[in-house]
Amino acid sequence: MKFVLLKSRGGNYLVVTENIAWLRDHENGQTKVGVIGGDPLLVSGSIDEVAATILAG
């Protein structure tokens, strides 16, 4: 199981990479991350930055 740290303005998340289903641009330079079996997470950074973090993690 591989975790990735996703930073958010309200706190940080450690997410299992295999549980990430989708990414979607959101307002104010944030990205929504769809998680299998849960609510989407709102994280800081553009969709490209978040994708790079997930792939590098």
Distance bins in CASP14 RR format, pairs under 12 A and 6 or more apart:
PFRMAT RR
TARGET T0000
AUTHOR 0000-0000-0000
RMODE 2
METHOD distances of the structure
MODEL  1
1 14 0 0 0 0 0 1 0 0 0 0 0
1 15 0 0 0 0 0 1 0 0 0 0 0
1 16 1 0 1 0 0 0 0 0 0 0 0
1 17 0 0 0 0 1 0 0 0 0 0 0
1 18 1 0 0 1 0 0 0 0 0 0 0
1 19 0 0 0 0 1 0 0 0 0 0 0
2 14 0 0 0 0 0 1 0 0 0 0 0
2 15 0 0 0 0 1 0 0 0 0 0 0
2 16 1 0 0 1 0 0 0 0 0 0 0
2 17 1 0 1 0 0 0 0 0 0 0 0
2 18 1 0 0 1 0 0 0 0 0 0 0
2 19 0 0 0 0 0 1 0 0 0 0 0
2 20 0 0 0 0 0 1 0 0 0 0 0
2 54 0 0 0 0 1 0 0 0 0 0 0
2 55 0 0 0 0 0 1 0 0 0 0 0
2 56 0 0 0 0 0 1 0 0 0 0 0
2 57 1 0 0 1 0 0 0 0 0 0 0
3 12 0 0 0 0 0 1 0 0 0 0 0
3 13 0 0 0 0 1 0 0 0 0 0 0
3 14 1 0 1 0 0 0 0 0 0 0 0
3 15 1 0 0 1 0 0 0 0 0 0 0
3 16 1 0 0 1 0 0 0 0 0 0 0
3 17 1 0 0 1 0 0 0 0 0 0 0
3 18 0 0 0 0 0 1 0 0 0 0 0
3 19 0 0 0 0 1 0 0 0 0 0 0
3 20 0 0 0 0 0 1 0 0 0 0 0
3 53 0 0 0 0 0 1 0 0 0 0 0
3 54 0 0 0 0 0 1 0 0 0 0 0
3 57 0 0 0 0 1 0 0 0 0 0 0
4 12 0 0 0 0 0 1 0 0 0 0 0
4 13 0 0 0 0 1 0 0 0 0 0 0
4 14 1 0 0 1 0 0 0 0 0 0 0
4 15 1 0 1 0 0 0 0 0 0 0 0
4 16 0 0 0 0 1 0 0 0 0 0 0
4 17 1 0 1 0 0 0 0 0 0 0 0
4 18 0 0 0 0 0 1 0 0 0 0 0
4 19 0 0 0 0 0 1 0 0 0 0 0
4 20 1 0 0 1 0 0 0 0 0 0 0
4 33 0 0 0 0 1 0 0 0 0 0 0
4 35 0 0 0 0 0 1 0 0 0 0 0
4 41 0 0 0 0 0 1 0 0 0 0 0
4 43 0 0 0 0 0 1 0 0 0 0 0
4 50 0 0 0 0 1 0 0 0 0 0 0
4 51 0 0 0 0 0 1 0 0 0 0 0
4 52 0 0 0 0 0 1 0 0 0 0 0
4 53 1 0 0 1 0 0 0 0 0 0 0
4 54 1 0 1 0 0 0 0 0 0 0 0
4 55 0 0 0 0 1 0 0 0 0 0 0
4 56 0 0 0 0 1 0 0 0 0 0 0
4 57 1 0 1 0 0 0 0 0 0 0 0
5 11 0 0 0 0 0 1 0 0 0 0 0
5 12 1 0 0 1 0 0 0 0 0 0 0
5 13 1 0 0 1 0 0 0 0 0 0 0
5 14 1 0 1 0 0 0 0 0 0 0 0
5 15 0 0 0 0 1 0 0 0 0 0 0
5 16 0 0 0 0 0 1 0 0 0 0 0
5 17 0 0 0 0 0 1 0 0 0 0 0
5 41 0 0 0 0 0 1 0 0 0 0 0
5 43 0 0 0 0 1 0 0 0 0 0 0
5 44 0 0 0 0 0 1 0 0 0 0 0
5 50 0 0 0 0 0 1 0 0 0 0 0
5 53 1 0 0 1 0 0 0 0 0 0 0
5 54 0 0 0 0 0 1 0 0 0 0 0
5 56 0 0 0 0 0 1 0 0 0 0 0
5 57 0 0 0 0 1 0 0 0 0 0 0
6 12 1 0 0 1 0 0 0 0 0 0 0
6 13 1 0 1 0 0 0 0 0 0 0 0
6 14 1 0 0 1 0 0 0 0 0 0 0
6 15 1 0 1 0 0 0 0 0 0 0 0
6 16 0 0 0 0 0 1 0 0 0 0 0
6 17 0 0 0 0 0 1 0 0 0 0 0
6 19 0 0 0 0 0 1 0 0 0 0 0
6 20 0 0 0 0 1 0 0 0 0 0 0
6 23 0 0 0 0 0 1 0 0 0 0 0
6 30 0 0 0 0 0 1 0 0 0 0 0
6 31 0 0 0 0 1 0 0 0 0 0 0
6 32 0 0 0 0 0 1 0 0 0 0 0
6 33 1 0 0 1 0 0 0 0 0 0 0
6 34 0 0 0 0 0 1 0 0 0 0 0
6 35 0 0 0 0 0 1 0 0 0 0 0
6 40 0 0 0 0 0 1 0 0 0 0 0
6 41 1 0 0 1 0 0 0 0 0 0 0
6 42 0 0 0 0 1 0 0 0 0 0 0
6 43 1 0 1 0 0 0 0 0 0 0 0
6 44 0 0 0 0 1 0 0 0 0 0 0
6 45 0 0 0 0 1 0 0 0 0 0 0
6 49 0 0 0 0 0 1 0 0 0 0 0
6 50 1 0 0 1 0 0 0 0 0 0 0
6 51 0 0 0 0 0 1 0 0 0 0 0
6 52 0 0 0 0 0 1 0 0 0 0 0
6 53 1 0 0 1 0 0 0 0 0 0 0
6 54 1 0 0 1 0 0 0 0 0 0 0
6 57 0 0 0 0 0 1 0 0 0 0 0
7 13 0 0 0 0 1 0 0 0 0 0 0
7 14 0 0 0 0 0 1 0 0 0 0 0
7 15 0 0 0 0 0 1 0 0 0 0 0
7 30 0 0 0 0 0 1 0 0 0 0 0
7 31 0 0 0 0 0 1 0 0 0 0 0
7 33 0 0 0 0 0 1 0 0 0 0 0
7 41 0 0 0 0 0 1 0 0 0 0 0
7 42 0 0 0 0 0 1 0 0 0 0 0
7 43 1 0 0 1 0 0 0 0 0 0 0
7 44 1 0 1 0 0 0 0 0 0 0 0
7 45 1 0 0 1 0 0 0 0 0 0 0
7 49 0 0 0 0 1 0 0 0 0 0 0
7 50 0 0 0 0 1 0 0 0 0 0 0
7 53 0 0 0 0 1 0 0 0 0 0 0
8 14 0 0 0 0 0 1 0 0 0 0 0
8 15 0 0 0 0 0 1 0 0 0 0 0
8 26 0 0 0 0 0 1 0 0 0 0 0
8 29 0 0 0 0 0 1 0 0 0 0 0
8 30 0 0 0 0 1 0 0 0 0 0 0
8 31 0 0 0 0 1 0 0 0 0 0 0
8 32 0 0 0 0 0 1 0 0 0 0 0
8 33 0 0 0 0 1 0 0 0 0 0 0
8 40 0 0 0 0 0 1 0 0 0 0 0
8 41 1 0 0 1 0 0 0 0 0 0 0
8 42 1 0 0 1 0 0 0 0 0 0 0
8 43 1 0 1 0 0 0 0 0 0 0 0
8 44 1 0 1 0 0 0 0 0 0 0 0
8 45 0 0 0 0 1 0 0 0 0 0 0
8 50 0 0 0 0 0 1 0 0 0 0 0
9 26 0 0 0 0 0 1 0 0 0 0 0
9 28 0 0 0 0 1 0 0 0 0 0 0
9 29 0 0 0 0 0 1 0 0 0 0 0
9 30 1 0 0 1 0 0 0 0 0 0 0
9 31 0 0 0 0 0 1 0 0 0 0 0
9 41 0 0 0 0 0 1 0 0 0 0 0
9 42 0 0 0 0 1 0 0 0 0 0 0
9 43 0 0 0 0 1 0 0 0 0 0 0
9 44 1 0 1 0 0 0 0 0 0 0 0
9 45 0 0 0 0 1 0 0 0 0 0 0
10 30 0 0 0 0 0 1 0 0 0 0 0
10 41 0 0 0 0 0 1 0 0 0 0 0
10 42 0 0 0 0 1 0 0 0 0 0 0
10 43 0 0 0 0 1 0 0 0 0 0 0
10 44 0 0 0 0 1 0 0 0 0 0 0
11 41 0 0 0 0 0 1 0 0 0 0 0
11 42 0 0 0 0 0 1 0 0 0 0 0
11 43 0 0 0 0 1 0 0 0 0 0 0
11 44 0 0 0 0 1 0 0 0 0 0 0
12 41 0 0 0 0 0 1 0 0 0 0 0
12 43 0 0 0 0 1 0 0 0 0 0 0
12 44 0 0 0 0 1 0 0 0 0 0 0
12 53 0 0 0 0 0 1 0 0 0 0 0
13 19 0 0 0 0 0 1 0 0 0 0 0
13 20 0 0 0 0 0 1 0 0 0 0 0
13 31 0 0 0 0 0 1 0 0 0 0 0
13 33 0 0 0 0 1 0 0 0 0 0 0
13 34 0 0 0 0 0 1 0 0 0 0 0
13 35 0 0 0 0 1 0 0 0 0 0 0
13 38 0 0 0 0 0 1 0 0 0 0 0
13 39 0 0 0 0 0 1 0 0 0 0 0
13 40 0 0 0 0 0 1 0 0 0 0 0
13 41 1 0 1 0 0 0 0 0 0 0 0
13 42 0 0 0 0 1 0 0 0 0 0 0
13 43 1 0 0 1 0 0 0 0 0 0 0
13 44 0 0 0 0 0 1 0 0 0 0 0
13 50 0 0 0 0 0 1 0 0 0 0 0
13 53 0 0 0 0 0 1 0 0 0 0 0
13 54 0 0 0 0 0 1 0 0 0 0 0
14 35 0 0 0 0 0 1 0 0 0 0 0
14 41 0 0 0 0 0 1 0 0 0 0 0
14 43 0 0 0 0 0 1 0 0 0 0 0
14 57 0 0 0 0 0 1 0 0 0 0 0
15 21 0 0 0 0 0 1 0 0 0 0 0
15 23 0 0 0 0 0 1 0 0 0 0 0
15 33 1 0 0 1 0 0 0 0 0 0 0
15 34 0 0 0 0 1 0 0 0 0 0 0
15 35 1 0 0 1 0 0 0 0 0 0 0
15 36 0 0 0 0 0 1 0 0 0 0 0
15 38 0 0 0 0 0 1 0 0 0 0 0
15 40 0 0 0 0 0 1 0 0 0 0 0
15 41 1 0 0 1 0 0 0 0 0 0 0
15 43 0 0 0 0 1 0 0 0 0 0 0
15 50 0 0 0 0 0 1 0 0 0 0 0
15 53 0 0 0 0 0 1 0 0 0 0 0
15 54 0 0 0 0 1 0 0 0 0 0 0
15 57 0 0 0 0 0 1 0 0 0 0 0
16 33 0 0 0 0 0 1 0 0 0 0 0
16 35 0 0 0 0 1 0 0 0 0 0 0
16 36 0 0 0 0 1 0 0 0 0 0 0
16 37 0 0 0 0 0 1 0 0 0 0 0
16 38 0 0 0 0 0 1 0 0 0 0 0
16 54 0 0 0 0 0 1 0 0 0 0 0
16 57 0 0 0 0 0 1 0 0 0 0 0
17 33 0 0 0 0 0 1 0 0 0 0 0
17 35 0 0 0 0 0 1 0 0 0 0 0
17 36 0 0 0 0 0 1 0 0 0 0 0
17 50 0 0 0 0 0 1 0 0 0 0 0
17 51 0 0 0 0 0 1 0 0 0 0 0
17 53 0 0 0 0 0 1 0 0 0 0 0
17 54 1 0 0 1 0 0 0 0 0 0 0
17 55 0 0 0 0 1 0 0 0 0 0 0
17 56 0 0 0 0 0 1 0 0 0 0 0
17 57 1 0 0 1 0 0 0 0 0 0 0
18 35 0 0 0 0 0 1 0 0 0 0 0
18 36 0 0 0 0 1 0 0 0 0 0 0
18 54 0 0 0 0 0 1 0 0 0 0 0
19 33 0 0 0 0 1 0 0 0 0 0 0
19 34 0 0 0 0 1 0 0 0 0 0 0
19 35 1 0 1 0 0 0 0 0 0 0 0
19 36 1 0 1 0 0 0 0 0 0 0 0
19 37 1 0 0 1 0 0 0 0 0 0 0
19 38 0 0 0 0 1 0 0 0 0 0 0
19 40 0 0 0 0 0 1 0 0 0 0 0
19 41 0 0 0 0 0 1 0 0 0 0 0
19 54 0 0 0 0 0 1 0 0 0 0 0
20 31 0 0 0 0 0 1 0 0 0 0 0
20 32 0 0 0 0 0 1 0 0 0 0 0
20 33 1 0 0 1 0 0 0 0 0 0 0
20 34 1 0 0 1 0 0 0 0 0 0 0
20 35 1 0 0 1 0 0 0 0 0 0 0
20 36 1 0 0 1 0 0 0 0 0 0 0
20 37 0 0 0 0 0 1 0 0 0 0 0
20 38 0 0 0 0 0 1 0 0 0 0 0
20 40 0 0 0 0 0 1 0 0 0 0 0
20 41 0 0 0 0 1 0 0 0 0 0 0
20 43 0 0 0 0 0 1 0 0 0 0 0
20 50 0 0 0 0 1 0 0 0 0 0 0
20 51 0 0 0 0 1 0 0 0 0 0 0
20 53 0 0 0 0 0 1 0 0 0 0 0
20 54 1 0 0 1 0 0 0 0 0 0 0
20 55 0 0 0 0 0 1 0 0 0 0 0
20 57 0 0 0 0 0 1 0 0 0 0 0
21 32 0 0 0 0 0 1 0 0 0 0 0
21 33 0 0 0 0 1 0 0 0 0 0 0
21 34 1 0 1 0 0 0 0 0 0 0 0
21 35 1 0 0 1 0 0 0 0 0 0 0
21 36 1 0 1 0 0 0 0 0 0 0 0
21 37 0 0 0 0 1 0 0 0 0 0 0
21 38 0 0 0 0 1 0 0 0 0 0 0
21 39 0 0 0 0 0 1 0 0 0 0 0
21 40 0 0 0 0 1 0 0 0 0 0 0
21 41 0 0 0 0 0 1 0 0 0 0 0
21 54 0 0 0 0 0 1 0 0 0 0 0
22 31 0 0 0 0 0 1 0 0 0 0 0
22 32 0 0 0 0 1 0 0 0 0 0 0
22 33 1 0 0 1 0 0 0 0 0 0 0
22 34 1 0 1 0 0 0 0 0 0 0 0
22 35 0 0 0 0 1 0 0 0 0 0 0
22 36 0 0 0 0 1 0 0 0 0 0 0
22 40 0 0 0 0 1 0 0 0 0 0 0
22 41 0 0 0 0 0 1 0 0 0 0 0
22 47 0 0 0 0 0 1 0 0 0 0 0
22 50 0 0 0 0 0 1 0 0 0 0 0
22 51 0 0 0 0 0 1 0 0 0 0 0
22 54 0 0 0 0 0 1 0 0 0 0 0
23 30 0 0 0 0 0 1 0 0 0 0 0
23 31 1 0 1 0 0 0 0 0 0 0 0
23 32 1 0 0 1 0 0 0 0 0 0 0
23 33 1 0 1 0 0 0 0 0 0 0 0
23 34 1 0 0 1 0 0 0 0 0 0 0
23 35 0 0 0 0 0 1 0 0 0 0 0
23 40 0 0 0 0 1 0 0 0 0 0 0
23 41 0 0 0 0 0 1 0 0 0 0 0
23 42 0 0 0 0 0 1 0 0 0 0 0
23 43 0 0 0 0 1 0 0 0 0 0 0
23 45 0 0 0 0 0 1 0 0 0 0 0
23 46 0 0 0 0 1 0 0 0 0 0 0
23 47 1 0 1 0 0 0 0 0 0 0 0
23 48 0 0 0 0 1 0 0 0 0 0 0
23 49 0 0 0 0 0 1 0 0 0 0 0
23 50 1 0 1 0 0 0 0 0 0 0 0
23 51 1 0 0 1 0 0 0 0 0 0 0
23 52 0 0 0 0 0 1 0 0 0 0 0
23 53 0 0 0 0 0 1 0 0 0 0 0
23 54 0 0 0 0 1 0 0 0 0 0 0
23 55 0 0 0 0 0 1 0 0 0 0 0
24 30 0 0 0 0 0 1 0 0 0 0 0
24 31 1 0 0 1 0 0 0 0 0 0 0
24 32 1 0 1 0 0 0 0 0 0 0 0
24 33 0 0 0 0 1 0 0 0 0 0 0
24 34 1 0 0 1 0 0 0 0 0 0 0
24 40 1 0 0 1 0 0 0 0 0 0 0
24 41 0 0 0 0 0 1 0 0 0 0 0
24 42 0 0 0 0 0 1 0 0 0 0 0
24 43 0 0 0 0 0 1 0 0 0 0 0
24 46 0 0 0 0 0 1 0 0 0 0 0
24 47 1 0 0 1 0 0 0 0 0 0 0
24 50 0 0 0 0 0 1 0 0 0 0 0
24 51 0 0 0 0 0 1 0 0 0 0 0
25 31 1 0 0 1 0 0 0 0 0 0 0
25 32 1 0 0 1 0 0 0 0 0 0 0
25 33 0 0 0 0 0 1 0 0 0 0 0
25 42 0 0 0 0 0 1 0 0 0 0 0
25 43 0 0 0 0 0 1 0 0 0 0 0
25 45 0 0 0 0 1 0 0 0 0 0 0
25 46 1 0 0 1 0 0 0 0 0 0 0
25 47 1 0 1 0 0 0 0 0 0 0 0
25 48 0 0 0 0 1 0 0 0 0 0 0
25 49 0 0 0 0 0 1 0 0 0 0 0
25 50 0 0 0 0 1 0 0 0 0 0 0
25 51 0 0 0 0 0 1 0 0 0 0 0
26 32 1 0 1 0 0 0 0 0 0 0 0
26 33 0 0 0 0 1 0 0 0 0 0 0
26 34 0 0 0 0 0 1 0 0 0 0 0
26 40 0 0 0 0 1 0 0 0 0 0 0
26 41 0 0 0 0 0 1 0 0 0 0 0
26 42 1 0 0 1 0 0 0 0 0 0 0
26 43 0 0 0 0 1 0 0 0 0 0 0
26 44 0 0 0 0 0 1 0 0 0 0 0
26 45 0 0 0 0 1 0 0 0 0 0 0
26 46 0 0 0 0 1 0 0 0 0 0 0
26 47 0 0 0 0 1 0 0 0 0 0 0
26 50 0 0 0 0 0 1 0 0 0 0 0
27 42 0 0 0 0 1 0 0 0 0 0 0
27 45 0 0 0 0 0 1 0 0 0 0 0
27 46 0 0 0 0 0 1 0 0 0 0 0
28 42 0 0 0 0 1 0 0 0 0 0 0
28 43 0 0 0 0 0 1 0 0 0 0 0
28 44 0 0 0 0 1 0 0 0 0 0 0
28 45 0 0 0 0 1 0 0 0 0 0 0
28 46 0 0 0 0 0 1 0 0 0 0 0
29 42 0 0 0 0 0 1 0 0 0 0 0
29 43 0 0 0 0 1 0 0 0 0 0 0
29 44 1 0 0 1 0 0 0 0 0 0 0
29 45 1 0 1 0 0 0 0 0 0 0 0
29 46 1 0 0 1 0 0 0 0 0 0 0
29 47 0 0 0 0 1 0 0 0 0 0 0
29 48 0 0 0 0 0 1 0 0 0 0 0
29 49 0 0 0 0 1 0 0 0 0 0 0
29 50 0 0 0 0 0 1 0 0 0 0 0
30 40 0 0 0 0 0 1 0 0 0 0 0
30 41 0 0 0 0 0 1 0 0 0 0 0
30 42 1 0 1 0 0 0 0 0 0 0 0
30 43 1 0 0 1 0 0 0 0 0 0 0
30 44 1 0 1 0 0 0 0 0 0 0 0
30 45 1 0 0 1 0 0 0 0 0 0 0
30 46 0 0 0 0 1 0 0 0 0 0 0
30 47 0 0 0 0 1 0 0 0 0 0 0
30 49 0 0 0 0 0 1 0 0 0 0 0
30 50 0 0 0 0 1 0 0 0 0 0 0
31 40 0 0 0 0 1 0 0 0 0 0 0
31 41 0 0 0 0 1 0 0 0 0 0 0
31 42 1 0 0 1 0 0 0 0 0 0 0
31 43 1 0 1 0 0 0 0 0 0 0 0
31 44 1 0 0 1 0 0 0 0 0 0 0
31 45 1 0 1 0 0 0 0 0 0 0 0
31 46 1 0 0 1 0 0 0 0 0 0 0
31 47 1 0 1 0 0 0 0 0 0 0 0
31 48 0 0 0 0 1 0 0 0 0 0 0
31 49 1 0 0 1 0 0 0 0 0 0 0
31 50 1 0 1 0 0 0 0 0 0 0 0
31 51 0 0 0 0 1 0 0 0 0 0 0
31 52 0 0 0 0 0 1 0 0 0 0 0
31 53 0 0 0 0 1 0 0 0 0 0 0
31 54 0 0 0 0 0 1 0 0 0 0 0
32 39 0 0 0 0 1 0 0 0 0 0 0
32 40 1 0 1 0 0 0 0 0 0 0 0
32 41 1 0 0 1 0 0 0 0 0 0 0
32 42 1 0 1 0 0 0 0 0 0 0 0
32 43 1 0 0 1 0 0 0 0 0 0 0
32 44 0 0 0 0 0 1 0 0 0 0 0
32 45 0 0 0 0 0 1 0 0 0 0 0
32 46 0 0 0 0 0 1 0 0 0 0 0
32 47 0 0 0 0 1 0 0 0 0 0 0
32 50 0 0 0 0 1 0 0 0 0 0 0
33 39 0 0 0 0 0 1 0 0 0 0 0
33 40 1 0 0 1 0 0 0 0 0 0 0
33 41 1 0 1 0 0 0 0 0 0 0 0
33 42 1 0 0 1 0 0 0 0 0 0 0
33 43 1 0 1 0 0 0 0 0 0 0 0
33 44 0 0 0 0 0 1 0 0 0 0 0
33 45 0 0 0 0 0 1 0 0 0 0 0
33 47 0 0 0 0 1 0 0 0 0 0 0
33 49 0 0 0 0 0 1 0 0 0 0 0
33 50 1 0 0 1 0 0 0 0 0 0 0
33 51 0 0 0 0 1 0 0 0 0 0 0
33 53 0 0 0 0 0 1 0 0 0 0 0
33 54 0 0 0 0 1 0 0 0 0 0 0
34 40 1 0 1 0 0 0 0 0 0 0 0
34 41 1 0 0 1 0 0 0 0 0 0 0
34 42 0 0 0 0 0 1 0 0 0 0 0
34 43 0 0 0 0 0 1 0 0 0 0 0
34 47 0 0 0 0 0 1 0 0 0 0 0
34 50 0 0 0 0 0 1 0 0 0 0 0
34 54 0 0 0 0 0 1 0 0 0 0 0
35 41 1 0 0 1 0 0 0 0 0 0 0
35 42 0 0 0 0 0 1 0 0 0 0 0
35 43 0 0 0 0 0 1 0 0 0 0 0
35 54 0 0 0 0 0 1 0 0 0 0 0
41 50 0 0 0 0 1 0 0 0 0 0 0
41 54 0 0 0 0 0 1 0 0 0 0 0
42 50 0 0 0 0 0 1 0 0 0 0 0
43 49 0 0 0 0 1 0 0 0 0 0 0
43 50 1 0 0 1 0 0 0 0 0 0 0
43 51 0 0 0 0 0 1 0 0 0 0 0
43 53 0 0 0 0 1 0 0 0 0 0 0
43 54 0 0 0 0 0 1 0 0 0 0 0
44 50 0 0 0 0 1 0 0 0 0 0 0
44 53 0 0 0 0 0 1 0 0 0 0 0
45 51 0 0 0 0 0 1 0 0 0 0 0
45 52 0 0 0 0 0 1 0 0 0 0 0
45 53 0 0 0 0 1 0 0 0 0 0 0
45 54 0 0 0 0 0 1 0 0 0 0 0
46 52 0 0 0 0 1 0 0 0 0 0 0
46 53 0 0 0 0 0 1 0 0 0 0 0
47 53 0 0 0 0 0 1 0 0 0 0 0
47 54 0 0 0 0 0 1 0 0 0 0 0
48 54 0 0 0 0 0 1 0 0 0 0 0
48 55 0 0 0 0 0 1 0 0 0 0 0
49 55 0 0 0 0 0 1 0 0 0 0 0
49 56 0 0 0 0 0 1 0 0 0 0 0
50 56 0 0 0 0 0 1 0 0 0 0 0
50 57 0 0 0 0 0 1 0 0 0 0 0
51 57 0 0 0 0 0 1 0 0 0 0 0
END
